[in-house]
Amino acid sequence: MSHKTMSRRKFLTLAGAGLGAGMLTCCGLGWMLTSQEPLETSLPIGFPDIALGAVESKKKILVAYASANGSTGGIAETIGKAFNEQGVAVDVRPVNSVIDLSGYNAVVIGSAINGGKWLPEATEFVNINQEKLCQLPVAYFLVGMMAASNSESNRELVANFLEAERTLVEPAAEGRFTGALFVNRLSFFEKLGMSFFLTYCGLGIQGGDYRDVEAVRAWSAEVFPLLIN
Ligand SMILES: Cc1cc2nc3c(=O)[nH]c(=O)nc-3n(C[C@H](O)[C@H](O)[C@H](O)COP(=O)(O)O)c2cc1C
């Protein structure tokens, strides 16, 4: 009798483990099968370090950004080009290559979100330049997958991502943009974790490029008069 009970337990344990392993494998395989690299987008991917000149105006804006895989770089470039179309000169540069803020009339700082925060070099940039930034019009933007979710609790969470930076320098405006996840650059277990994360964000389990060029351009138009007048 006791032998029979043990066998049943063993069977249930094995069946549970088998089912769990099967589900994980299917989920992982499902992720790999459905992931794309990247979806169609009209936004660039890269790490721009460019100067966009303007003859009409002597005013100049710095768009400084931090990006691990290039989607934030593309958003920074799009913001820079939109400002430049308004007749001001714009430098679009990675935060690490900005040494001096003199000569700029306004500064926009943006970063990819990793683990609920800006990348460390972006926060460091605000920290190091706090005194100068406090004397200029400043806008922040973040790029993260959680910006895709519209639930109240998620919006609150995303709104708190820049709490530390706000304390250092109060921005005139903040932009929150959905980013891109290049799944082929992730390990198997990272893909698995990200599939749950993307589901939580309401994006299903498909990686790819979710950046919205219209949202970036609309924000740029909205924020421009707050930076330059
Ligand atoms: C390891 C890792 C952690 C991430 N953590 C978050 C997060 O906490 N919240 C979020 O909204 N997005 C998160 N993301 C998504 C990235 O912010 C998004 O993919 C962004 O577009 C990446 O920008 P980049 O291509 O400029 O590096 C994470 C991505 C990775 C790879």
The ligand as an SDF file (V2000), in Angstrom:
LIG
                    3D

 31 33  0  0  0  0  0  0  0  0999 V2000
   18.2290   43.8560  -19.9230 C   0  0  0  0  0  0  0  0  0  0  0  0
   17.0900   44.7750  -20.2880 C   0  0  0  0  0  0  0  0  0  0  0  0
   16.3290   45.3770  -19.2890 C   0  0  0  0  0  0  0  0  0  0  0  0
   15.2580   46.2110  -19.6370 C   0  0  0  0  0  0  0  0  0  0  0  0
   14.5170   46.7840  -18.6350 N   0  0  0  0  0  0  0  0  0  0  0  0
   13.4570   47.5640  -18.9630 C   0  0  0  0  0  0  0  0  0  0  0  0
   12.6350   48.1430  -17.9370 C   0  0  0  0  0  0  0  0  0  0  0  0
   12.8500   47.9750  -16.7530 O   0  0  0  0  0  0  0  0  0  0  0  0
   11.5740   48.8820  -18.3410 N   0  0  0  0  0  0  0  0  0  0  0  0
   11.2920   49.1320  -19.6590 C   0  0  0  0  0  0  0  0  0  0  0  0
   10.3220   49.8220  -19.9520 O   0  0  0  0  0  0  0  0  0  0  0  0
   12.0530   48.5940  -20.6550 N   0  0  0  0  0  0  0  0  0  0  0  0
   13.1250   47.8250  -20.3330 C   0  0  0  0  0  0  0  0  0  0  0  0
   13.8980   47.2770  -21.3210 N   0  0  0  0  0  0  0  0  0  0  0  0
   13.5960   47.5910  -22.7220 C   0  0  0  0  0  0  0  0  0  0  0  0
   14.5520   48.6700  -23.2700 C   0  0  0  0  0  0  0  0  0  0  0  0
   14.4620   49.8460  -22.5530 O   0  0  0  0  0  0  0  0  0  0  0  0
   14.1740   48.9280  -24.7330 C   0  0  0  0  0  0  0  0  0  0  0  0
   14.4090   47.7490  -25.4210 O   0  0  0  0  0  0  0  0  0  0  0  0
   14.9320   50.0940  -25.3480 C   0  0  0  0  0  0  0  0  0  0  0  0
   14.4080   50.3890  -26.6340 O   0  0  0  0  0  0  0  0  0  0  0  0
   16.4160   49.8130  -25.4520 C   0  0  0  0  0  0  0  0  0  0  0  0
   17.0660   50.9690  -25.9590 O   0  0  0  0  0  0  0  0  0  0  0  0
   18.4560   50.9280  -26.7400 P   0  0  0  0  0  0  0  0  0  0  0  0
   18.2300   50.1400  -27.9970 O   0  0  0  0  0  0  0  0  0  0  0  0
   18.7630   52.3520  -26.9860 O   0  0  0  0  0  0  0  0  0  0  0  0
   19.4280   50.2980  -25.8160 O   0  0  0  0  0  0  0  0  0  0  0  0
   14.9540   46.4530  -20.9990 C   0  0  0  0  0  0  0  0  0  0  0  0
   15.7240   45.8360  -22.0030 C   0  0  0  0  0  0  0  0  0  0  0  0
   16.7790   45.0070  -21.6580 C   0  0  0  0  0  0  0  0  0  0  0  0
   17.5730   44.3480  -22.7570 C   0  0  0  0  0  0  0  0  0  0  0  0
  1  2  1  0
  2  3  1  0
  2 30  2  0
  3  4  2  0
  4  5  1  0
  4 28  1  0
  5  6  2  0
  6  7  1  0
  6 13  1  0
  7  8  2  0
  7  9  1  0
  9 10  1  0
 10 11  2  0
 10 12  1  0
 12 13  2  0
 13 14  1  0
 14 15  1  0
 14 28  1  0
 15 16  1  0
 16 17  1  0
 16 18  1  0
 18 19  1  0
 18 20  1  0
 20 21  1  0
 20 22  1  0
 22 23  1  0
 23 24  1  0
 24 25  2  0
 24 26  1  0
 24 27  1  0
 28 29  2  0
 29 30  1  0
 30 31  1  0
M  END
$$$$
